Amino acid sequence: MNVLLPLEITNGRLTSATQPQIAVNAFIELLLSTPCGSSVADPQFGFIFNNLKFEIFNEKEGVIYDSTPQESPYPNLYDKKISGNSKNINTFAIDLKKAIEQYEKRLSHVSVSMTYLKSQRIIQIIVEGILTETGEVYKYTTSIRLWN
């Protein structure tokens, strides 16, 4: 069953999506928009970018600087590049790929690419994979506007 997000109830039942891609798209949006640590049920759920809105972003180098001198709860966070794909070790794309693989079981063979578009000040995100239910190729593109 592909439940729609946000949850909707019709005739006493949860409304489901007619196509699995719609439900997977909604779940990825939820994952991207949820700050890590904000879910009581699972503090690891979410994506780290929402925790970094007040950090210093170096557009030239494509990295984030730690604005606080104390220990970070996320080790090696500030060694990562914004732009890259999930095949690169020190990128945020690999973190998003791992989160999708952990929480979205309707998608397999996941790959993620992220590109910082300096002129628009957005991070473009492309998620690709295979829908496990149908075997169809999946592609989802979205963007995040941060550090304005």
TORKOL-4160 file (C-alpha; in steps of 0.2 Angstrom, whole numbers, padded with zeros to 4 digits, m for minus):
148
<pt num="1" X="0000" Y="0000" Z="0000"/>
<pt num="2" X="0007" Y="0017" Z="m0005"/>
<pt num="3" X="0000" Y="0029" Z="0008"/>
<pt num="4" X="0000" Y="0047" Z="0004"/>
<pt num="5" X="0009" Y="0060" Z="0014"/>
<pt num="6" X="0002" Y="0071" Z="0023"/>
<pt num="7" X="m0010" Y="0057" Z="0029"/>
<pt num="8" X="m0027" Y="0058" Z="0023"/>
<pt num="9" X="m0042" Y="0048" Z="0028"/>
<pt num="10" X="m0057" Y="0045" Z="0016"/>
<pt num="11" X="m0071" Y="0034" Z="0021"/>
<pt num="12" X="m0063" Y="0029" Z="0037"/>
<pt num="13" X="m0047" Y="0022" Z="0028"/>
<pt num="14" X="m0030" Y="0030" Z="0024"/>
<pt num="15" X="m0030" Y="0037" Z="0007"/>
<pt num="16" X="m0017" Y="0028" Z="m0004"/>
<pt num="17" X="m0008" Y="0034" Z="m0020"/>
<pt num="18" X="m0013" Y="0026" Z="m0036"/>
<pt num="19" X="0006" Y="0026" Z="m0042"/>
<pt num="20" X="0020" Y="0021" Z="m0030"/>
<pt num="21" X="0031" Y="0036" Z="m0037"/>
<pt num="22" X="0019" Y="0049" Z="m0030"/>
<pt num="23" X="0020" Y="0041" Z="m0012"/>
<pt num="24" X="0039" Y="0040" Z="m0014"/>
<pt num="25" X="0041" Y="0058" Z="m0020"/>
<pt num="26" X="0031" Y="0063" Z="m0004"/>
<pt num="27" X="0042" Y="0053" Z="0007"/>
<pt num="28" X="0058" Y="0060" Z="0000"/>
<pt num="29" X="0051" Y="0078" Z="0003"/>
<pt num="30" X="0047" Y="0073" Z="0021"/>
<pt num="31" X="0064" Y="0066" Z="0023"/>
<pt num="32" X="0072" Y="0082" Z="0016"/>
<pt num="33" X="0061" Y="0094" Z="0026"/>
<pt num="34" X="0063" Y="0086" Z="0043"/>
<pt num="35" X="0078" Y="0092" Z="0053"/>
<pt num="36" X="0088" Y="0078" Z="0061"/>
<pt num="37" X="0084" Y="0075" Z="0079"/>
<pt num="38" X="0066" Y="0082" Z="0078"/>
<pt num="39" X="0057" Y="0065" Z="0078"/>
<pt num="40" X="0055" Y="0058" Z="0095"/>
<pt num="41" X="0052" Y="0041" Z="0088"/>
<pt num="42" X="0068" Y="0041" Z="0078"/>
<pt num="43" X="0080" Y="0055" Z="0081"/>
<pt num="44" X="0091" Y="0050" Z="0066"/>
<pt num="45" X="0076" Y="0052" Z="0054"/>
<pt num="46" X="0078" Y="0068" Z="0043"/>
<pt num="47" X="0091" Y="0076" Z="0033"/>
<pt num="48" X="0105" Y="0087" Z="0041"/>
<pt num="49" X="0103" Y="0103" Z="0030"/>
<pt num="50" X="0089" Y="0109" Z="0040"/>
<pt num="51" X="0101" Y="0109" Z="0055"/>
<pt num="52" X="0113" Y="0120" Z="0046"/>
<pt num="53" X="0103" Y="0135" Z="0042"/>
<pt num="54" X="0113" Y="0146" Z="0053"/>
<pt num="55" X="0131" Y="0139" Z="0048"/>
<pt num="56" X="0143" Y="0149" Z="0038"/>
<pt num="57" X="0143" Y="0143" Z="0019"/>
<pt num="58" X="0158" Y="0146" Z="0009"/>
<pt num="59" X="0151" Y="0147" Z="m0009"/>
<pt num="60" X="0168" Y="0147" Z="m0017"/>
<pt num="61" X="0174" Y="0131" Z="m0010"/>
<pt num="62" X="0156" Y="0123" Z="m0008"/>
<pt num="63" X="0158" Y="0119" Z="0011"/>
<pt num="64" X="0150" Y="0123" Z="0027"/>
<pt num="65" X="0160" Y="0130" Z="0042"/>
<pt num="66" X="0156" Y="0126" Z="0060"/>
<pt num="67" X="0150" Y="0142" Z="0068"/>
<pt num="68" X="0151" Y="0135" Z="0086"/>
<pt num="69" X="0167" Y="0130" Z="0095"/>
<pt num="70" X="0160" Y="0116" Z="0104"/>
<pt num="71" X="0159" Y="0098" Z="0099"/>
<pt num="72" X="0147" Y="0093" Z="0086"/>
<pt num="73" X="0135" Y="0079" Z="0088"/>
<pt num="74" X="0138" Y="0075" Z="0069"/>
<pt num="75" X="0156" Y="0070" Z="0067"/>
<pt num="76" X="0165" Y="0075" Z="0051"/>
<pt num="77" X="0150" Y="0085" Z="0046"/>
<pt num="78" X="0161" Y="0100" Z="0041"/>
<pt num="79" X="0172" Y="0090" Z="0030"/>
<pt num="80" X="0159" Y="0087" Z="0017"/>
<pt num="81" X="0155" Y="0095" Z="0000"/>
<pt num="82" X="0138" Y="0102" Z="m0005"/>
<pt num="83" X="0140" Y="0097" Z="m0023"/>
<pt num="84" X="0143" Y="0079" Z="m0028"/>
<pt num="85" X="0135" Y="0062" Z="m0030"/>
<pt num="86" X="0132" Y="0047" Z="m0019"/>
<pt num="87" X="0148" Y="0039" Z="m0026"/>
<pt num="88" X="0159" Y="0052" Z="m0018"/>
<pt num="89" X="0163" Y="0049" Z="0000"/>
<pt num="90" X="0164" Y="0067" Z="0007"/>
<pt num="91" X="0148" Y="0074" Z="0001"/>
<pt num="92" X="0130" Y="0076" Z="0008"/>
<pt num="93" X="0124" Y="0066" Z="m0006"/>
<pt num="94" X="0130" Y="0050" Z="0002"/>
<pt num="95" X="0121" Y="0054" Z="0018"/>
<pt num="96" X="0105" Y="0057" Z="0009"/>
<pt num="97" X="0107" Y="0041" Z="m0001"/>
<pt num="98" X="0110" Y="0031" Z="0016"/>
<pt num="99" X="0094" Y="0039" Z="0024"/>
<pt num="100" X="0084" Y="0035" Z="0008"/>
<pt num="101" X="0090" Y="0017" Z="0009"/>
<pt num="102" X="0086" Y="0016" Z="0027"/>
<pt num="103" X="0069" Y="0023" Z="0027"/>
<pt num="104" X="0062" Y="0021" Z="0010"/>
<pt num="105" X="0061" Y="0002" Z="0006"/>
<pt num="106" X="0050" Y="0005" Z="m0009"/>
<pt num="107" X="0066" Y="0011" Z="m0018"/>
<pt num="108" X="0081" Y="0001" Z="m0023"/>
<pt num="109" X="0098" Y="0005" Z="m0032"/>
<pt num="110" X="0097" Y="0022" Z="m0025"/>
<pt num="111" X="0109" Y="0036" Z="m0032"/>
<pt num="112" X="0109" Y="0054" Z="m0027"/>
<pt num="113" X="0117" Y="0069" Z="m0034"/>
<pt num="114" X="0117" Y="0087" Z="m0027"/>
<pt num="115" X="0123" Y="0103" Z="m0036"/>
<pt num="116" X="0124" Y="0120" Z="m0028"/>
<pt num="117" X="0118" Y="0132" Z="m0041"/>
<pt num="118" X="0127" Y="0148" Z="m0036"/>
<pt num="119" X="0117" Y="0160" Z="m0047"/>
<pt num="120" X="0101" Y="0154" Z="m0040"/>
<pt num="121" X="0107" Y="0150" Z="m0022"/>
<pt num="122" X="0099" Y="0133" Z="m0022"/>
<pt num="123" X="0104" Y="0116" Z="m0020"/>
<pt num="124" X="0097" Y="0105" Z="m0034"/>
<pt num="125" X="0094" Y="0087" Z="m0029"/>
<pt num="126" X="0092" Y="0072" Z="m0040"/>
<pt num="127" X="0087" Y="0055" Z="m0033"/>
<pt num="128" X="0086" Y="0040" Z="m0045"/>
<pt num="129" X="0083" Y="0022" Z="m0042"/>
<pt num="130" X="0071" Y="0007" Z="m0046"/>
<pt num="131" X="0053" Y="0006" Z="m0038"/>
<pt num="132" X="0054" Y="m0011" Z="m0030"/>
<pt num="133" X="0035" Y="m0014" Z="m0032"/>
<pt num="134" X="0034" Y="m0011" Z="m0051"/>
<pt num="135" X="0053" Y="m0012" Z="m0057"/>
<pt num="136" X="0051" Y="0005" Z="m0065"/>
<pt num="137" X="0065" Y="0017" Z="m0066"/>
<pt num="138" X="0062" Y="0031" Z="m0053"/>
<pt num="139" X="0069" Y="0049" Z="m0055"/>
<pt num="140" X="0065" Y="0063" Z="m0043"/>
<pt num="141" X="0071" Y="0081" Z="m0044"/>
<pt num="142" X="0069" Y="0095" Z="m0031"/>
<pt num="143" X="0079" Y="0109" Z="m0024"/>
<pt num="144" X="0082" Y="0117" Z="m0007"/>
<pt num="145" X="0085" Y="0135" Z="m0004"/>
<pt num="146" X="0097" Y="0138" Z="0010"/>
<pt num="147" X="0109" Y="0152" Z="0016"/>
<pt num="148" X="0100" Y="0166" Z="0009"/>
